[in-house]
Amino acid sequence: DDLPAAHAPGATRIAGSPEELTDRLRQRIQAGPDRRPPPRAVGHYDIRRSSERLMDVYAYALDTAPPNRRAHS
């Protein structure tokens, strides 16, 4: 919900019931393989991006430059 639908084309919204999840998974399996390029949402949730943001929070809290920025200055 925090990203536009265009960032994850082909994504399926599921309400959350086990029956709906089972039904959707069966549909996907029956449809066969479907290779697509990684959507833009992958970059948004990339662990590297998340860790850099976390280090920025620590640097701000400690009032220092983040390690990745110190290494390049």
N, C-alpha and C positions, 0 to 999 in steps of 0.2 A: 504493500500500500504506500510505501514511502518513495517509490520510484514510478515514473510514467510507464504505462504498459508497453510502449515502444522499446524500453530498455531490456525487456525480457520477452521478445516475440515467441509465441508458442507456449507460453506459461499457462497453466490452468489453475484457476482459483477454486479451492475446495473449502466448503463450509466447515468441515471438521469432523463429520461423523465417520466412524469406521466403515460403515456400509458404502458411503460415497467414495471414500478413498479406495476401497477394494474395487468398486465399479470402475472408477477412472483408471486404476492400474491395469485392470483387465482389458479395457479399451485400448490402452497404449500398447500392451503386449500383443493383442490381436492385430493392431495396425502395422506391426513390424517395425524394423529399425528406421530411424529418421535422424540422420546426422546433420547438424546445423553448426554454423560457426558460433563460438562463444558470444553470448549477448553482452551488451554494455553493462548490464547489472553485475556481471562477474567482476569487473574492475571496481565497482562501488563496494563490493564486499570482500575484496582481495585482502588477505591477511597482512601483506606488506603495507598497504594503505592504512589499515586499522592500527598496526603497530607504530607507524610514523605519527599518526594522530595521538596515540596514547603517549608516546615520548614527548610530544609537544605539550600535552597536559602536564606531565611531570616537570618539564623544563619551566613552564609557566609557574607552576606551584613552587618551584625552587628558585625561580627568578634567574635561570641560566639559559644559555643557548642549547637547543637540542643536540645530542651527540652527532647526528648525521650532518648537521650544519657546522658544528665545531670542526669536524674532520675535514671539511672542504674549505675552511677559511684560512 
